[in-house]
Amino acid sequence: MKRTIAGLLLVFGCGAASAQHAPHEHGVAELRVAVAGNTMQIEFESPLDNLVGFEHAPRTDAERQSLAAAGAALKSVERVVSVPAAAGCAVVSTQLEQPFAEHEGRGHDDGHAEMAVTHVLQCAKPAALDRLEIRLFALYPRLRQIRAERASPRGQTASTLTAEQRMLDL
């Protein structure tokens, strides 16, 4: 049974407002993490400018390569976060929403484009999920902060992560 982040957030009593998206803001991205039973879902969403330095359809080979590289990096959960090895987690699905791909993406008429990824993991020892190290700041220097929300059996929190403070307690 596939669960959505909104569904997992509701399991822990978070209202619908918790799962709504913040306004598009360069330098800022969103991360939502939910743990229920042995399932962990990680959602990351960012303005494309944070990841590749532009938000228009790619015009050059270099821009196309940059867009493809950003998508490939986000599809690798290990490039997004460091999950405690003791939890014994394995990725069961990954969904990338990439702008400018046929019938996909989050490009907007107002010139804003976003990229998002959702990873669903099954963990053999979910009690060992105590914190995640967010690795995105090393990949994307234009990323200044990540607004993070998490819901787990330990409760719910929201925090702001930076390159200096990149640990998210679960």
Residue pairs with C-beta under 8 A, 6 or more apart in sequence:
2 93
2 120
3 34
3 36
3 39
3 41
3 120
4 41
5 19
5 32
5 34
5 41
5 43
5 118
6 16
6 19
8 34
8 35
8 36
8 39
8 41
8 151
9 18
9 19
9 32
9 34
9 149
9 151
9 156
11 34
11 36
11 151
12 34
12 36
12 151
12 152
12 153
12 155
12 156
13 156
14 149
14 151
14 156
18 149
18 151
18 156
18 158
19 32
21 30
21 45
22 28
22 30
22 147
24 47
24 108
24 112
24 114
25 47
26 47
26 49
26 50
26 142
27 50
27 142
27 143
27 144
27 145
28 47
28 50
28 143
28 144
28 145
28 146
28 147
29 44
29 45
29 46
29 47
29 50
29 136
29 143
29 145
29 146
29 147
30 43
30 44
30 45
30 46
30 146
30 147
30 148
30 149
31 42
31 43
31 44
31 134
31 146
31 147
31 148
31 149
31 161
31 168
32 41
32 42
32 43
32 148
32 149
32 150
33 40
33 41
33 42
33 43
33 132
33 148
33 149
33 150
33 151
33 152
33 168
33 170
34 40
34 41
34 150
34 151
34 152
35 126
35 129
35 150
35 151
35 152
35 153
35 170
36 152
36 153
37 126
38 122
38 123
38 124
38 126
39 120
39 121
39 122
39 123
40 83
40 89
40 120
40 121
40 123
40 126
40 129
41 118
41 119
41 120
41 121
42 77
42 80
42 81
42 118
42 119
42 121
42 132
43 116
43 117
43 118
43 119
44 74
44 80
44 116
44 117
44 136
44 146
45 114
45 115
45 116
46 114
46 115
46 116
46 140
46 143
47 55
47 112
47 113
47 114
48 54
48 55
48 67
48 70
48 99
48 113
48 114
48 115
49 55
49 142
50 140
50 142
50 143
51 70
51 74
51 115
51 140
51 142
51 143
52 63
52 66
52 67
52 70
53 66
53 142
54 63
55 99
55 107
55 111
55 112
55 113
56 111
56 113
57 99
57 100
57 107
58 64
58 66
58 67
58 100
67 98
67 99
67 100
70 115
70 140
71 96
71 98
71 115
73 79
73 80
73 139
74 80
74 96
74 115
74 117
75 94
75 96
75 117
77 83
77 91
77 94
77 119
77 121
78 135
79 135
79 139
80 117
80 119
80 134
80 135
80 136
81 132
81 133
81 134
81 135
81 168
82 132
82 133
82 135
83 89
83 121
83 123
83 129
83 132
84 128
84 129
84 130
84 131
84 132
86 125
86 128
87 123
87 124
87 125
87 126
87 128
87 129
88 123
88 124
88 125
88 128
89 121
89 122
89 123
89 124
89 129
90 121
90 122
90 123
91 119
91 120
91 121
92 120
92 121
92 122
93 118
93 119
93 120
94 117
94 118
94 119
94 120
95 117
95 118
96 115
96 116
96 117
97 104
97 105
97 106
97 114
97 115
97 116
97 117
98 104
98 105
98 115
99 105
99 106
99 107
99 113
99 114
99 115
100 107
100 113
105 113
105 115
106 113
106 114
106 115
106 116
107 113
108 114
123 129
129 152
129 170
130 169
130 170
131 167
131 168
131 169
131 170
132 167
132 168
132 170
133 166
133 167
133 168
134 146
134 148
134 161
134 166
134 167
134 168
135 166
136 143
136 146
137 143
137 146
137 162
137 163
137 166
138 163
144 162
145 160
145 161
145 162
146 160
146 161
146 162
147 158
147 160
147 161
148 158
148 159
148 160
148 161
148 168
149 156
149 157
149 158
150 156
150 157
150 158
150 168
150 169
150 170
152 170
154 170
157 169
159 168
161 167
161 168
